[in-house]
Amino acid sequence: MKTKGSIVQFILANWMLILVALASGGMLLWPAMAGGAGLGAVTPAMAVQAMNREKAVVIDVRSEAEFAAEHVQGAKHIALADLGTRLAAEVKNKATPVIFVCAKGNASRRATLVAKQQGFEQAQSLAGGYKAWVDAGLPIAKAANVTKAA
């Protein structure tokens, strides 16, 4: 059994290792706690790269009214409630990267889970949602340019 004195000696002798372990743990948790690009999420810049390089499909899961007002340019609309029945019809190839967009990133994370359950392994959520896209100054489409999924 170790005494309090030996534990204190260990901490004093290894304070730098302990500090590094705590700092690396904090860095691993930070994206998830800060609403950033945690597991299964991409930043707006990463989404643009996926759209350009991998022909990723962007699916907006916000309400029809929100989508009609403005949305990510080139995005298709499927309401979150309809995703389970409409996604496979809209994105035929399950190997295609799919990026889900909602207002702030919460609903799109749920959409990502639904898509992965259907076999879309490259499904991801836009970290920060549509707000992050607009804040990044990326192209949007307004009401006149609506692209609707069948």
Contacts in CASP RR format, 6 or more apart in sequence:
PFRMAT RR
TARGET T0000
AUTHOR 0000-0000-0000
METHOD contacts of the structure
MODEL  1
MKTKGSIVQFILANWMLILVALASGGMLLWPAMAGGAGLGAVTPAMAVQA
MNREKAVVIDVRSEAEFAAEHVQGAKHIALADLGTRLAAEVKNKATPVIF
VCAKGNASRRATLVAKQQGFEQAQSLAGGYKAWVDAGLPIAKAANVTKAA
11 18 0 8 1.000
31 37 0 8 1.000
31 38 0 8 1.000
31 41 0 8 1.000
31 127 0 8 1.000
32 38 0 8 1.000
32 39 0 8 1.000
35 105 0 8 1.000
35 127 0 8 1.000
35 128 0 8 1.000
36 43 0 8 1.000
36 127 0 8 1.000
36 128 0 8 1.000
37 43 0 8 1.000
37 46 0 8 1.000
37 127 0 8 1.000
38 127 0 8 1.000
40 109 0 8 1.000
40 112 0 8 1.000
40 123 0 8 1.000
40 124 0 8 1.000
40 125 0 8 1.000
41 105 0 8 1.000
41 109 0 8 1.000
41 112 0 8 1.000
41 124 0 8 1.000
41 125 0 8 1.000
41 126 0 8 1.000
41 127 0 8 1.000
42 50 0 8 1.000
42 99 0 8 1.000
42 124 0 8 1.000
42 125 0 8 1.000
42 126 0 8 1.000
42 127 0 8 1.000
43 127 0 8 1.000
43 132 0 8 1.000
44 126 0 8 1.000
44 127 0 8 1.000
44 132 0 8 1.000
44 133 0 8 1.000
44 136 0 8 1.000
44 138 0 8 1.000
45 136 0 8 1.000
47 56 0 8 1.000
47 58 0 8 1.000
47 99 0 8 1.000
47 124 0 8 1.000
47 126 0 8 1.000
47 133 0 8 1.000
48 138 0 8 1.000
50 56 0 8 1.000
50 97 0 8 1.000
50 99 0 8 1.000
50 124 0 8 1.000
51 58 0 8 1.000
51 99 0 8 1.000
54 97 0 8 1.000
55 96 0 8 1.000
55 97 0 8 1.000
56 96 0 8 1.000
56 97 0 8 1.000
56 98 0 8 1.000
56 99 0 8 1.000
56 122 0 8 1.000
57 76 0 8 1.000
57 90 0 8 1.000
57 91 0 8 1.000
57 96 0 8 1.000
57 97 0 8 1.000
57 98 0 8 1.000
57 99 0 8 1.000
58 72 0 8 1.000
58 74 0 8 1.000
58 75 0 8 1.000
58 76 0 8 1.000
58 98 0 8 1.000
58 99 0 8 1.000
58 100 0 8 1.000
58 101 0 8 1.000
59 75 0 8 1.000
59 76 0 8 1.000
59 77 0 8 1.000
59 78 0 8 1.000
59 83 0 8 1.000
59 87 0 8 1.000
59 90 0 8 1.000
59 91 0 8 1.000
59 98 0 8 1.000
59 99 0 8 1.000
59 100 0 8 1.000
59 101 0 8 1.000
59 111 0 8 1.000
59 149 0 8 1.000
60 66 0 8 1.000
60 67 0 8 1.000
60 71 0 8 1.000
60 72 0 8 1.000
60 75 0 8 1.000
60 76 0 8 1.000
60 77 0 8 1.000
60 78 0 8 1.000
60 100 0 8 1.000
60 101 0 8 1.000
60 102 0 8 1.000
60 130 0 8 1.000
61 78 0 8 1.000
61 79 0 8 1.000
61 80 0 8 1.000
61 83 0 8 1.000
61 100 0 8 1.000
61 101 0 8 1.000
61 102 0 8 1.000
61 107 0 8 1.000
61 108 0 8 1.000
61 111 0 8 1.000
62 71 0 8 1.000
62 77 0 8 1.000
62 101 0 8 1.000
62 102 0 8 1.000
62 103 0 8 1.000
62 107 0 8 1.000
62 130 0 8 1.000
63 79 0 8 1.000
64 77 0 8 1.000
64 79 0 8 1.000
66 103 0 8 1.000
66 130 0 8 1.000
67 75 0 8 1.000
67 77 0 8 1.000
67 146 0 8 1.000
68 143 0 8 1.000
68 146 0 8 1.000
69 142 0 8 1.000
69 143 0 8 1.000
70 140 0 8 1.000
70 141 0 8 1.000
70 142 0 8 1.000
70 143 0 8 1.000
71 77 0 8 1.000
71 101 0 8 1.000
71 130 0 8 1.000
71 140 0 8 1.000
71 141 0 8 1.000
71 146 0 8 1.000
72 101 0 8 1.000
72 126 0 8 1.000
72 130 0 8 1.000
72 133 0 8 1.000
72 138 0 8 1.000
72 139 0 8 1.000
72 140 0 8 1.000
72 141 0 8 1.000
73 138 0 8 1.000
73 139 0 8 1.000
73 140 0 8 1.000
73 141 0 8 1.000
73 145 0 8 1.000
74 141 0 8 1.000
74 147 0 8 1.000
75 101 0 8 1.000
75 141 0 8 1.000
75 147 0 8 1.000
76 90 0 8 1.000
76 147 0 8 1.000
76 148 0 8 1.000
76 149 0 8 1.000
77 146 0 8 1.000
77 147 0 8 1.000
77 148 0 8 1.000
77 149 0 8 1.000
78 86 0 8 1.000
78 87 0 8 1.000
78 90 0 8 1.000
78 149 0 8 1.000
80 102 0 8 1.000
80 107 0 8 1.000
80 110 0 8 1.000
80 111 0 8 1.000
83 111 0 8 1.000
83 114 0 8 1.000
83 115 0 8 1.000
84 114 0 8 1.000
84 118 0 8 1.000
86 149 0 8 1.000
87 98 0 8 1.000
87 114 0 8 1.000
87 115 0 8 1.000
87 118 0 8 1.000
87 120 0 8 1.000
88 94 0 8 1.000
88 118 0 8 1.000
89 150 0 8 1.000
90 149 0 8 1.000
90 150 0 8 1.000
91 98 0 8 1.000
91 120 0 8 1.000
94 118 0 8 1.000
94 119 0 8 1.000
94 120 0 8 1.000
94 121 0 8 1.000
95 121 0 8 1.000
95 122 0 8 1.000
96 120 0 8 1.000
96 122 0 8 1.000
97 122 0 8 1.000
97 123 0 8 1.000
97 124 0 8 1.000
98 115 0 8 1.000
98 120 0 8 1.000
98 122 0 8 1.000
98 123 0 8 1.000
98 124 0 8 1.000
99 124 0 8 1.000
99 125 0 8 1.000
99 126 0 8 1.000
100 107 0 8 1.000
100 108 0 8 1.000
100 109 0 8 1.000
100 111 0 8 1.000
100 112 0 8 1.000
100 115 0 8 1.000
100 123 0 8 1.000
100 124 0 8 1.000
100 125 0 8 1.000
100 126 0 8 1.000
101 108 0 8 1.000
101 126 0 8 1.000
101 129 0 8 1.000
101 130 0 8 1.000
101 133 0 8 1.000
102 108 0 8 1.000
102 111 0 8 1.000
102 125 0 8 1.000
102 126 0 8 1.000
102 129 0 8 1.000
102 130 0 8 1.000
103 129 0 8 1.000
103 130 0 8 1.000
103 131 0 8 1.000
104 128 0 8 1.000
104 129 0 8 1.000
104 130 0 8 1.000
104 131 0 8 1.000
105 125 0 8 1.000
105 126 0 8 1.000
105 127 0 8 1.000
105 128 0 8 1.000
105 129 0 8 1.000
105 132 0 8 1.000
108 125 0 8 1.000
108 126 0 8 1.000
108 129 0 8 1.000
109 125 0 8 1.000
111 123 0 8 1.000
111 125 0 8 1.000
112 123 0 8 1.000
112 124 0 8 1.000
112 125 0 8 1.000
115 123 0 8 1.000
116 123 0 8 1.000
126 132 0 8 1.000
126 133 0 8 1.000
133 140 0 8 1.000
134 140 0 8 1.000
141 147 0 8 1.000
END
